[in-house]
Amino acid sequence: MRKILFILFLFSFTQAESQVFYRRSEYGFALGGANYFGDLNQNYSFKNVRYSGGLFLKYNFTDYIALKLAGNYAFVGYDDKYSSNVYQKTRNLNFKSNIYESVIQAEFNFFQYDVMDFDHRFTPYVTIGMGMFWYNPYTIYDKKRYDLRPLGTEGQNYDEYKSRRYSTTAVAFPIGLGFKFWMSKGMTFGMEVANRSTTTDYLDDVSTTYVGKDKFVDTEPTPYPIPAAVLQDRSGEVTQTPIGIKGRQRGVSTTHDKYLLFQVTLSFRFPTYKCPGQR
């Protein structure tokens, strides 16, 4: 009798094990790099790659389609000194910015992806989405940090140039490629590269033309120039003849800035004894 009970116990345990499924919801984090493209980096150089990281929640509708909600942080920046263009080197502008973004992205797998099936444990995918991000370009001058937007470096503080005023929030449109495979059931490792086209040309605080140094006059008697007068045209630091005269090109206003995130991801789907297809 004891042997029969023992056999029944093993059989019931095996049956329970065979009924383990994994939830459609998935939780993960991402770490990697970030790179900016825009008026200072027009040739898509990777000479100043910085870092990024984030958290995400994903829902797998099928073995081919998923939707991801992510919050990311990225640090970007660039400097005209990296350029091979003589004019840009003379322009001598630079910036840095923290980026905080919230995006929603759809993923479309090339192959069937099933965390319970060894034969379907790997797939490349494409991703596309949209989101919002916050940024605030700044620079370092004389060992001090200066936020560039309040200084109105392209005349934004004057009504005649009010069309150049910009917000520190903008929309981003991620599009990219990735791949993923499960390391063990429920645990997925992946890599993703996604470029963000944006709705702003002021991620770097550079877009249109110089307005002239006379627009930046200090009202307080001081032997030092105000920061805006110096930072709107930094060519004087590398040449005896500054280039920042009114109307001369400072940036390229016909294209918007972009940033790229390339990240390694690790995510988890927790087990359940209820088939995901059941209610």
C-alpha positions as CSV (number, residue, x, y, z in Angstrom):
1,M,0.0,0.0,0.0
2,R,2.8,2.4,0.9
3,K,4.5,1.7,-2.5
4,I,1.3,2.5,-4.3
5,L,0.9,5.8,-2.4
6,F,4.5,6.7,-3.1
7,I,4.0,6.1,-6.8
8,L,0.8,8.2,-6.9
9,F,2.7,11.0,-5.1
10,L,5.5,11.0,-7.7
11,F,3.0,10.9,-10.5
12,S,1.1,13.9,-9.1
13,F,4.3,15.8,-8.7
14,T,5.3,15.1,-12.2
15,Q,1.9,16.3,-13.5
16,A,2.2,19.5,-11.5
17,E,5.7,20.2,-12.9
18,S,4.4,19.6,-16.4
19,Q,1.8,22.3,-15.9
20,V,4.2,25.1,-15.1
21,F,3.8,28.1,-17.5
22,Y,5.4,31.5,-17.7
23,R,3.5,34.8,-17.5
24,R,3.2,37.0,-20.5
25,S,4.4,40.0,-18.4
26,E,8.1,40.5,-18.3
27,Y,10.3,42.7,-16.1
28,G,13.9,43.8,-16.9
29,F,16.7,46.3,-16.8
30,A,19.1,47.7,-19.4
31,L,22.7,49.0,-19.3
32,G,24.8,50.4,-22.1
33,G,26.0,53.4,-24.1
34,A,24.5,56.6,-25.6
35,N,25.5,58.8,-28.4
36,Y,24.3,62.1,-29.8
37,F,24.0,63.3,-33.4
38,G,23.3,66.9,-34.3
39,D,24.7,70.3,-35.1
40,L,28.0,69.5,-33.3
41,N,28.2,65.9,-34.6
42,Q,27.0,66.1,-38.2
43,N,29.1,63.2,-39.4
44,Y,27.7,60.6,-37.0
45,S,30.9,60.2,-35.1
46,F,31.3,57.9,-32.1
47,K,34.2,59.8,-30.5
48,N,32.2,60.8,-27.4
49,V,30.1,57.8,-26.5
50,R,28.6,58.1,-23.0
51,Y,26.4,55.8,-20.9
52,S,22.8,54.9,-20.4
53,G,20.5,52.6,-18.3
54,G,16.9,51.9,-17.7
55,L,14.1,49.7,-16.4
56,F,11.2,48.2,-18.5
57,L,8.0,46.3,-18.3
58,K,7.1,44.2,-21.3
59,Y,3.9,42.3,-22.3
60,N,4.2,39.4,-24.7
61,F,0.9,39.2,-26.7
62,T,2.2,36.3,-28.8
63,D,5.4,34.5,-29.6
64,Y,6.0,37.2,-32.2
65,I,4.7,40.5,-30.8
66,A,5.5,42.3,-27.6
67,L,4.9,45.8,-26.2
68,K,7.5,47.4,-23.9
69,L,7.1,50.4,-21.6
70,A,10.6,51.7,-20.6
71,G,12.1,54.5,-18.5
72,N,15.7,55.3,-19.5
73,Y,18.5,57.6,-18.4
74,A,21.2,58.7,-20.8
75,F,24.1,61.1,-20.6
76,V,25.2,62.7,-23.9
77,G,27.5,65.4,-25.1
78,Y,29.9,66.5,-27.8
79,D,32.6,69.0,-28.6
80,D,33.6,70.8,-31.8
81,K,37.2,69.9,-31.0
82,Y,36.4,66.3,-32.2
83,S,35.5,67.6,-35.7
84,S,37.8,67.5,-38.7
85,N,36.0,70.5,-40.2
86,V,38.0,73.8,-39.8
87,Y,34.9,75.9,-39.3
88,Q,33.5,73.7,-36.5
89,K,36.9,73.6,-34.8
90,T,37.0,77.4,-34.9
91,R,33.3,77.6,-33.7
92,N,34.5,75.8,-30.6
93,L,31.1,75.0,-29.0
94,N,30.4,72.1,-26.7
95,F,27.6,70.8,-24.5
96,K,26.5,68.0,-22.2
97,S,23.1,66.9,-21.1
98,N,21.3,64.4,-19.0
99,I,18.3,62.8,-20.7
100,Y,15.4,61.2,-19.0
101,E,13.0,59.4,-21.3
102,S,9.7,57.4,-21.1
103,V,9.0,55.4,-24.2
104,I,6.6,52.8,-25.4
105,Q,8.0,50.4,-28.1
106,A,6.5,47.5,-30.1
107,E,8.7,44.5,-30.8
108,F,8.2,42.3,-33.8
109,N,10.2,39.0,-33.7
110,F,11.6,37.5,-36.8
111,F,11.2,33.9,-35.4
112,Q,8.9,32.3,-32.9
113,Y,10.1,33.0,-29.4
114,D,9.0,30.7,-26.6
115,V,10.7,30.6,-23.2
116,M,9.4,27.0,-22.6
117,D,10.7,25.6,-25.9
118,F,14.4,25.0,-26.5
119,D,13.9,24.9,-30.2
120,H,12.5,28.5,-30.1
121,R,14.9,30.2,-27.7
122,F,16.4,32.8,-30.0
123,T,15.2,35.5,-32.3
124,P,16.3,38.9,-33.8
125,Y,13.6,41.6,-33.8
126,V,12.8,45.1,-34.9
127,T,11.4,47.7,-32.6
128,I,9.6,51.0,-33.2
129,G,7.8,53.4,-30.8
130,M,7.5,56.9,-29.4
131,G,7.9,58.7,-26.1
132,M,8.8,61.9,-24.3
133,F,12.2,63.0,-22.9
134,W,13.6,65.7,-20.7
135,Y,16.9,67.4,-21.4
136,N,18.9,70.4,-20.3
137,P,22.1,71.3,-22.3
138,Y,24.9,72.8,-20.3
139,T,28.6,73.6,-20.6
140,I,31.6,74.1,-18.4
141,Y,33.4,77.4,-18.5
142,D,36.1,78.5,-16.1
143,K,35.4,75.4,-14.0
144,K,31.8,76.4,-13.5
145,R,28.6,74.8,-14.9
146,Y,26.3,77.0,-17.0
147,D,22.8,75.9,-18.1
148,L,22.6,77.2,-21.7
149,R,18.9,77.6,-22.3
150,P,18.4,80.5,-19.8
151,L,21.3,82.4,-21.4
152,G,19.4,82.6,-24.7
153,T,22.6,81.9,-26.8
154,E,20.8,82.4,-30.1
155,G,18.8,85.5,-28.9
156,Q,15.8,83.7,-27.5
157,N,15.5,86.2,-24.7
158,Y,14.6,88.9,-27.2
159,D,11.1,89.1,-28.7
160,E,12.5,89.4,-32.2
161,Y,14.0,85.9,-31.8
162,K,11.2,84.4,-29.8
163,S,10.6,81.7,-32.5
164,R,14.0,80.2,-31.4
165,R,12.8,79.6,-27.8
166,Y,12.6,75.9,-26.9
167,S,11.3,73.7,-24.2
168,T,13.4,71.2,-22.2
169,T,10.9,68.4,-23.1
170,A,10.5,66.9,-26.5
171,V,9.1,63.9,-28.3
172,A,11.4,61.0,-29.4
173,F,10.7,58.2,-32.0
174,P,12.8,55.1,-31.3
175,I,13.5,52.7,-34.1
176,G,16.0,49.9,-34.1
177,L,17.1,46.3,-34.0
178,G,17.8,43.7,-31.4
179,F,18.1,40.1,-30.5
180,K,17.2,38.0,-27.5
181,F,17.5,34.4,-26.2
182,W,16.5,32.7,-23.0
183,M,19.4,31.7,-20.8
184,S,17.1,29.6,-18.6
185,K,13.4,29.3,-18.6
186,G,11.9,32.6,-17.8
187,M,15.2,34.5,-18.0
188,T,16.0,36.4,-21.2
189,F,19.3,38.0,-22.3
190,G,19.2,40.6,-25.1
191,M,20.9,43.4,-27.0
192,E,19.2,46.4,-28.6
193,V,20.3,49.4,-30.7
194,A,17.7,52.0,-31.3
195,N,18.1,55.5,-32.7
196,R,15.8,58.3,-31.4
197,S,14.7,60.9,-33.9
198,T,13.4,63.9,-32.0
199,T,11.2,67.0,-32.4
200,T,13.9,69.4,-31.2
201,D,17.0,71.0,-32.7
202,Y,18.2,72.3,-29.4
203,L,19.4,69.2,-27.6
204,D,22.8,70.8,-28.0
205,D,21.6,74.4,-27.7
206,V,22.8,75.1,-31.3
207,S,20.4,75.5,-34.3
208,T,20.4,78.7,-36.3
209,T,22.6,81.9,-36.6
210,Y,24.6,84.2,-34.4
211,V,22.8,87.3,-33.2
212,G,25.9,89.3,-32.4
213,K,27.8,90.0,-29.2
214,D,26.0,93.3,-28.7
215,K,22.8,91.4,-27.7
216,F,24.6,90.2,-24.6
217,V,25.4,93.4,-22.7
218,D,26.2,93.3,-18.9
219,T,24.1,95.9,-17.0
220,E,26.3,95.6,-14.0
221,P,29.7,97.3,-13.9
222,T,32.3,94.5,-13.9
223,P,35.7,93.8,-15.5
224,Y,34.4,90.3,-16.6
225,P,32.0,89.6,-19.5
226,I,28.7,88.0,-18.7
227,P,28.6,84.2,-19.3
228,A,26.1,84.5,-22.2
229,A,28.4,86.9,-24.2
230,V,31.2,84.3,-23.9
231,L,29.2,81.1,-24.4
232,Q,27.2,82.2,-27.4
233,D,30.5,82.5,-29.3
234,R,33.5,80.6,-28.0
235,S,35.6,81.0,-31.1
236,G,37.6,83.7,-29.3
237,E,39.2,81.0,-27.2
238,V,41.0,79.5,-30.2
239,T,41.3,82.5,-32.7
240,Q,42.1,86.2,-32.5
241,T,39.2,87.0,-34.8
242,P,35.9,85.7,-33.4
243,I,33.4,84.4,-36.0
244,G,30.2,85.1,-34.2
245,I,28.9,88.1,-36.2
246,K,25.2,88.7,-36.6
247,G,23.6,86.5,-39.3
248,R,26.5,84.0,-39.6
249,Q,25.6,80.4,-39.4
250,R,25.9,78.9,-36.0
251,G,24.0,75.6,-36.6
252,V,21.9,73.7,-39.1
253,S,18.2,74.4,-38.6
254,T,17.0,72.1,-41.4
255,T,17.4,68.9,-39.4
256,H,16.6,67.9,-35.8
257,D,18.9,66.3,-33.3
258,K,19.0,62.6,-32.5
259,Y,20.4,60.3,-29.9
260,L,21.2,56.6,-30.0
261,L,20.9,54.0,-27.2
262,F,22.7,50.7,-27.4
263,Q,22.0,48.4,-24.4
264,V,22.3,45.0,-23.0
265,T,19.1,43.8,-21.4
266,L,18.2,41.1,-18.8
267,S,14.6,40.3,-18.1
268,F,12.4,37.8,-16.2
269,R,9.1,36.2,-16.7
270,F,7.7,34.5,-13.5
271,P,6.2,31.0,-13.5
272,T,2.5,30.3,-13.1
273,Y,0.5,27.2,-12.9
274,K,-2.2,28.7,-15.1
275,C,-1.9,28.6,-18.8
276,P,-1.4,32.2,-20.1
277,G,-4.2,31.6,-22.6
278,Q,-6.7,30.8,-19.9
279,R,-8.8,33.5,-18.1
